Amino acid sequence: MNAAPSSQAPSSRVVTRFAPSPTGYLHIGGARTALFNWLYARGRGGKFLLRIEDTDRARSTVEATEAILRGLTWLGLDWDGAPVSQFEGAPRHAEVAHHMLATGHAYKCFATQDEIEAFREAARREGRSTLYQSPWRDADPATHPDAPYVVRLKAPRDGETVIEDAVQGRVRFRNDTLDDMICLRSDGTPTYMLAVVVDDHDMGVTHIIRGDDHLNNAPRQMLVYRAMGWDVPVFAHIPLIHGPDGKKLSKRHGAVGLEEYQKMGFLAAGMRNYLARLGWSHGDDEFFTDDQAKEWFDLPAIGRAPARLDFKKLENLSGQHISAANDDVLMDAVASYLAVTGAPALSDVQAAAMRSALYCLRDRSKTVPQLIEKAAFVLKSRPIGMDGKAAAALDDVSRGILRELTPQLQNASWQRDDLEAVLGNVAAAHGIGLGKIAQPLRAALAGSSVTPSVFDMMLVLGRAESIARINEAALDG
């Protein structure tokens, strides 16, 4: 019986890795896997490494690699050292295969594809297992032909292999269900299954945290560790992410690529918080900081059932993090969002103006575009264009009230209490509620009905600009 250690890493220092294939966008499930690896390592003073599994040369692209790096950088997951290219390690992978060949843990198989298919066809007809059993496994080397061959690992034929998984618990695999996996193809190139193990060993990985779609690979990969006499890392196979309907996440559920979430304007901190909470829990805590997540995160607290994506929860957490973020973080998020969506960058004047308004924007914004929308009043310059609702709020009566309001605002101290008193007095003089003044005033100051409070807008804009806008609206028409 072969068993992997479950709680203690072979080394005292934790080393985790994220190993995406650069064949497309960075999936949100992959982003969560990267986050779990990052949290586990960072919370224990360990290393978080990045490996690009680019052995599939036909499908791997430079553009996809760059997208992965951009996505991880936006999400705020820093890695240690330079990203490792799996393709560049091919000579080392082949070296390990030949070592196992020399030590009797692997063998040369000269079977052709036609012979393998004939074996399986016969097995199907006879109701036997189609797991290929090579006649070359125990053949005398003297009988080897001068022909192309693959290198196969000798898997045990009886007993079982047991994985003590940090998330899934004890998982048993009957050894008679494990094939003699190919380590080197007939052209001498290594297979993915071999390359993964060699890279993880050479990189010093102590904990392999990955999707549970890789769970069936674990017993076969563990055979390589055993054959080479290497320490077996801790395995932790995490459930996949499903859509709200409980089915495997796909484009029909909405965004699946991480860059899409950036373009939707979610704050990176909110995204980290939400992804951490997606399948892992710490009591009833929903909102938490990176430092708290690093302190709390542990593998046994990951659930075994697939997590379900919930856009409303993501939006709410993003909003909470916008409320809690400092001005520098928010302004960086605005600049990043504008860049990734291809929108014009803010001028220095606009950026300074928006920064001054953040105190009254952050609490009601759940995404970066909402933050920018609410900041529109301070980003505009006169003449202020009006949307439909704003224009409808400016009739002759409301313009008259604005003209009456102007001289009183000229003499106000421009403190919130004083501004509230001025508007309250005008409303009382006309026998109307404050809202009847606030609506046309909002239109004059912002040209929109979606804004912060009129008092906040006046405080941000200042006396001169506020009165200029009010006068402009009062005289128009």
Disulfide bonds with the S-S distance in Angstrom:
none
